[in-house]
Amino acid sequence: MPGIASGVKQEILGKVKSGEQVAGLAKHYGVSDRTIYAWLRKGVSDSVSALEYGKLRKENLVLKEIVGALTVEVEKLKKKTRRL
């Protein structure tokens, strides 16, 4: 089987990411659904640099702190409105 053109591959992956069913796309383009899933896995499993990992970890901690603070504020507002 000849290789799939890069443009077609990107088109398929774009459609999958926008919500289209893999099985339907596989049938339409004449590609195995396993091939499409392999492309998706490959895109997800690319390694992350230590620097990027550190940035993402820090961002995650900051976001958790924000969610925690907002949760406390929401609870305060709930208690305040119950008193009224």
N, CA and C atoms as an extended XYZ file, in Angstrom:
252
Properties=species:S:1:pos:R:3:atomname:S:1:resname:S:1:resid:I:1 pbc="F F F"
N         0.853       -1.184        0.000 N   MET     1
C         0.000        0.000        0.000 CA  MET     1
C         0.889        1.235        0.000 C   MET     1
N         0.655        2.149       -0.898 N   PRO     2
C         1.488        3.353       -0.935 CA  PRO     2
C         1.212        4.229        0.285 C   PRO     2
N         2.191        5.061        0.633 N   GLY     3
C         2.043        5.940        1.791 CA  GLY     3
C         0.963        6.988        1.576 C   GLY     3
N         0.480        7.501        2.657 N   ILE     4
C        -0.544        8.540        2.612 CA  ILE     4
C         0.147        9.892        2.516 C   ILE     4
N        -0.300       10.741        1.632 N   ALA     5
C         0.276       12.079        1.484 CA  ALA     5
C         0.127       12.851        2.787 C   ALA     5
N         1.129       13.642        3.106 N   SER     6
C         1.141       14.402        4.353 CA  SER     6
C        -0.085       15.308        4.485 C   SER     6
N        -0.473       15.927        3.399 N   GLY     7
C        -1.635       16.805        3.426 CA  GLY     7
C        -2.917       16.065        3.760 C   GLY     7
N        -3.056       14.871        3.195 N   VAL     8
C        -4.244       14.056        3.465 CA  VAL     8
C        -4.235       13.604        4.923 C   VAL     8
N        -3.069       13.207        5.398 N   LYS     9
C        -2.932       12.786        6.795 CA  LYS     9
C        -3.342       13.921        7.730 C   LYS     9
N        -2.856       15.128        7.468 N   GLN    10
C        -3.188       16.278        8.308 CA  GLN    10
C        -4.686       16.598        8.228 C   GLN    10
N        -5.252       16.439        7.051 N   GLU    11
C        -6.688       16.672        6.869 CA  GLU    11
C        -7.498       15.692        7.718 C   GLU    11
N        -7.108       14.416        7.683 N   ILE    12
C        -7.798       13.387        8.470 CA  ILE    12
C        -7.671       13.692        9.954 C   ILE    12
N        -6.454       13.994       10.407 N   LEU    13
C        -6.231       14.274       11.827 CA  LEU    13
C        -7.006       15.514       12.271 C   LEU    13
N        -7.070       16.499       11.412 N   GLY    14
C        -7.844       17.700       11.728 CA  GLY    14
C        -9.321       17.393       11.905 C   GLY    14
N        -9.840       16.540       11.034 N   LYS    15
C       -11.254       16.168       11.125 CA  LYS    15
C       -11.526       15.348       12.376 C   LYS    15
N       -10.591       14.472       12.733 N   VAL    16
C       -10.751       13.679       13.961 CA  VAL    16
C       -10.768       14.617       15.165 C   VAL    16
N        -9.841       15.560       15.183 N   LYS    17
C        -9.760       16.486       16.307 CA  LYS    17
C       -10.965       17.401       16.397 C   LYS    17
N       -11.643       17.617       15.274 N   SER    18
C       -12.845       18.463       15.300 CA  SER    18
C       -14.097       17.657       15.638 C   SER    18
N       -13.927       16.348       15.852 N   GLY    19
C       -15.048       15.554       16.341 CA  GLY    19
C       -15.593       14.489       15.404 C   GLY    19
N       -15.061       14.387       14.208 N   GLU    20
C       -15.580       13.367       13.290 CA  GLU    20
C       -15.131       11.974       13.738 C   GLU    20
N       -15.934       10.981       13.402 N   GLN    21
C       -15.675        9.605       13.800 CA  GLN    21
C       -14.522        9.008       12.994 C   GLN    21
N       -13.614        8.325       13.709 N   VAL    22
C       -12.455        7.703       13.065 CA  VAL    22
C       -12.911        6.655       12.054 C   VAL    22
N       -13.892        5.844       12.423 N   ALA    23
C       -14.345        4.774       11.530 CA  ALA    23
C       -14.856        5.330       10.200 C   ALA    23
N       -15.634        6.403       10.264 N   GLY    24
C       -16.159        7.014        9.042 CA  GLY    24
C       -15.059        7.603        8.175 C   GLY    24
N       -14.101        8.265        8.807 N   LEU    25
C       -12.982        8.842        8.056 CA  LEU    25
C       -12.119        7.757        7.433 C   LEU    25
N       -11.895        6.682        8.183 N   ALA    26
C       -11.092        5.569        7.665 CA  ALA    26
C       -11.733        4.990        6.409 C   ALA    26
N       -13.031        4.807        6.465 N   LYS    27
C       -13.753        4.258        5.313 CA  LYS    27
C       -13.713        5.243        4.146 C   LYS    27
N       -13.950        6.521        4.423 N   HIS    28
C       -13.987        7.544        3.379 CA  HIS    28
C       -12.639        7.672        2.658 C   HIS    28
N       -11.553        7.656        3.413 N   TYR    29
C       -10.225        7.858        2.834 CA  TYR    29
C        -9.519        6.551        2.466 C   TYR    29
N       -10.126        5.421        2.794 N   GLY    30
C        -9.512        4.135        2.479 CA  GLY    30
C        -8.270        3.854        3.314 C   GLY    30
N        -8.321        4.282        4.567 N   VAL    31
C        -7.208        4.096        5.493 CA  VAL    31
C        -7.719        3.265        6.656 C   VAL    31
N        -6.867        2.428        7.190 N   SER    32
C        -7.247        1.634        8.347 CA  SER    32
C        -7.481        2.536        9.553 C   SER    32
N        -8.494        2.204       10.348 N   ASP    33
C        -8.712        2.985       11.567 CA  ASP    33
C        -7.540        2.835       12.525 C   ASP    33
N        -6.869        1.697       12.486 N   ARG    34
C        -5.666        1.496       13.317 CA  ARG    34
C        -4.562        2.473       12.916 C   ARG    34
N        -4.464        2.746       11.636 N   THR    35
C        -3.465        3.706       11.161 CA  THR    35
C        -3.759        5.090       11.721 C   THR    35
N        -5.010        5.488       11.691 N   ILE    36
C        -5.388        6.807       12.213 CA  ILE    36
C        -5.107        6.883       13.700 C   ILE    36
N        -5.465        5.831       14.445 N   TYR    37
C        -5.189        5.824       15.877 CA  TYR    37
C        -3.685        5.863       16.154 C   TYR    37
N        -2.901        5.212       15.321 N   ALA    38
C        -1.439        5.253       15.471 CA  ALA    38
C        -0.921        6.672       15.252 C   ALA    38
N        -1.458        7.369       14.258 N   TRP    39
C        -1.066        8.767       14.025 CA  TRP    39
C        -1.390        9.620       15.239 C   TRP    39
N        -2.578        9.407       15.804 N   LEU    40
C        -2.988       10.173       16.979 CA  LEU    40
C        -2.071        9.884       18.168 C   LEU    40
N        -1.746        8.607       18.375 N   ARG    41
C        -0.843        8.233       19.469 CA  ARG    41
C         0.525        8.855       19.297 C   ARG    41
N         1.000        8.845       18.074 N   LYS    42
C         2.330        9.398       17.816 CA  LYS    42
C         2.359       10.889       18.135 C   LYS    42
N         1.307       11.597       17.786 N   GLY    43
C         1.232       13.024       18.070 CA  GLY    43
C         1.169       13.310       19.557 C   GLY    43
N         0.566       12.399       20.306 N   VAL    44
C         0.419       12.596       21.746 CA  VAL    44
C         1.678       12.182       22.486 C   VAL    44
N         2.375       11.193       21.985 N   SER    45
C         3.494       10.635       22.737 CA  SER    45
C         4.831       11.320       22.469 C   SER    45
N         4.832       12.423       21.728 N   ASP    46
C         6.087       13.142       21.535 CA  ASP    46
C         6.620       13.581       22.892 C   ASP    46
N         7.933       13.493       23.046 N   SER    47
C         8.520       13.804       24.352 CA  SER    47
C         8.465       15.306       24.633 C   SER    47
N         8.458       15.633       25.916 N   VAL    48
C         8.402       17.015       26.366 CA  VAL    48
C         9.753       17.332       27.003 C   VAL    48
N        10.281       18.512       26.701 N   SER    49
C        11.563       18.901       27.278 CA  SER    49
C        11.399       19.159       28.771 C   SER    49
N        12.492       19.076       29.510 N   ALA    50
C        12.470       19.317       30.954 CA  ALA    50
C        12.008       20.745       31.250 C   ALA    50
N        12.415       21.678       30.419 N   LEU    51
C        12.012       23.073       30.603 CA  LEU    51
C        10.495       23.222       30.444 C   LEU    51
N         9.964       22.637       29.383 N   GLU    52
C         8.526       22.716       29.145 CA  GLU    52
C         7.763       22.014       30.269 C   GLU    52
N         8.278       20.881       30.734 N   TYR    53
C         7.647       20.152       31.828 CA  TYR    53
C         7.592       21.028       33.085 C   TYR    53
N         8.688       21.688       33.378 N   GLY    54
C         8.738       22.568       34.542 CA  GLY    54
C         7.744       23.708       34.439 C   GLY    54
N         7.656       24.302       33.260 N   LYS    55
C         6.697       25.394       33.050 CA  LYS    55
C         5.259       24.906       33.233 C   LYS    55
N         4.959       23.743       32.674 N   LEU    56
C         3.609       23.200       32.786 CA  LEU    56
C         3.278       22.836       34.233 C   LEU    56
N         4.247       22.317       34.938 N   ARG    57
C         4.037       21.961       36.344 CA  ARG    57
C         3.755       23.220       37.177 C   ARG    57
N         4.539       24.265       36.941 N   LYS    58
C         4.335       25.520       37.657 CA  LYS    58
C         2.961       26.107       37.328 C   LYS    58
N         2.610       26.101       36.049 N   GLU    59
C         1.310       26.616       35.630 CA  GLU    59
C         0.183       25.836       36.296 C   GLU    59
N         0.341       24.528       36.384 N   ASN    60
C        -0.654       23.680       37.017 CA  ASN    60
C        -0.834       24.069       38.484 C   ASN    60
N         0.255       24.295       39.194 N   LEU    61
C         0.179       24.693       40.597 CA  LEU    61
C        -0.520       26.041       40.756 C   LEU    61
N        -0.188       26.989       39.901 N   VAL    62
C        -0.823       28.314       39.959 CA  VAL    62
C        -2.328       28.186       39.705 C   VAL    62
N        -2.701       27.401       38.724 N   LEU    63
C        -4.118       27.217       38.417 CA  LEU    63
C        -4.855       26.548       39.576 C   LEU    63
N        -4.220       25.591       40.239 N   LYS    64
C        -4.838       24.948       41.398 CA  LYS    64
C        -5.055       25.954       42.517 C   LYS    64
N        -4.087       26.841       42.716 N   GLU    65
C        -4.235       27.877       43.744 CA  GLU    65
C        -5.401       28.810       43.413 C   GLU    65
N        -5.527       29.167       42.144 N   ILE    66
C        -6.626       30.039       41.712 CA  ILE    66
C        -7.968       29.349       41.938 C   ILE    66
N        -8.052       28.079       41.555 N   VAL    67
C        -9.300       27.335       41.744 CA  VAL    67
C        -9.631       27.241       43.229 C   VAL    67
N        -8.626       27.011       44.052 N   GLY    68
C        -8.854       26.943       45.491 CA  GLY    68
C        -9.384       28.257       46.039 C   GLY    68
N        -8.764       29.363       45.640 N   ALA    69
C        -9.204       30.680       46.109 CA  ALA    69
C       -10.622       30.981       45.635 C   ALA    69
N       -10.929       30.655       44.400 N   LEU    70
C       -12.279       30.886       43.877 CA  LEU    70
C       -13.308       30.016       44.590 C   LEU    70
N       -12.934       28.808       44.921 N   THR    71
C       -13.834       27.917       45.638 CA  THR    71
C       -14.175       28.490       47.008 C   THR    71
N       -13.172       29.014       47.698 N   VAL    72
C       -13.395       29.640       48.999 CA  VAL    72
C       -14.337       30.833       48.850 C   VAL    72
N       -14.120       31.654       47.839 N   GLU    73
C       -14.973       32.824       47.610 CA  GLU    73
C       -16.415       32.416       47.312 C   GLU    73
N       -16.598       31.384       46.532 N   VAL    74
C       -17.944       30.911       46.209 CA  VAL    74
C       -18.644       30.437       47.477 C   VAL    74
N       -17.926       29.702       48.311 N   GLU    75
C       -18.519       29.221       49.563 CA  GLU    75
C       -18.904       30.390       50.465 C   GLU    75
N       -18.080       31.424       50.519 N   LYS    76
C       -18.404       32.613       51.316 CA  LYS    76
C       -19.682       33.270       50.801 C   LYS    76
N       -19.784       33.393       49.476 N   LEU    77
C       -20.983       34.003       48.876 CA  LEU    77
C       -22.230       33.171       49.150 C   LEU    77
N       -22.092       31.854       49.107 N   LYS    78
C       -23.237       30.986       49.389 CA  LYS    78
C       -23.725       31.200       50.822 C   LYS    78
N       -22.777       31.261       51.757 N   LYS    79
C       -23.146       31.460       53.167 CA  LYS    79
C       -23.788       32.825       53.364 C   LYS    79
N       -23.241       33.829       52.676 N   LYS    80
C       -23.760       35.196       52.798 CA  LYS    80
C       -25.202       35.262       52.277 C   LYS    80
N       -25.481       34.631       51.151 N   THR    81
C       -26.826       34.679       50.565 CA  THR    81
C       -27.807       33.864       51.383 C   THR    81
N       -27.354       32.831       52.092 N   ARG    82
C       -28.240       32.051       52.954 CA  ARG    82
C       -28.726       32.875       54.140 C   ARG    82
N       -27.854       33.772       54.597 N   ARG    83
C       -28.199       34.619       55.756 CA  ARG    83
C       -29.265       35.649       55.402 C   ARG    83
N       -29.310       36.007       54.141 N   LEU    84
C       -30.270       37.046       53.713 CA  LEU    84
C       -31.617       36.478       53.604 C   LEU    84
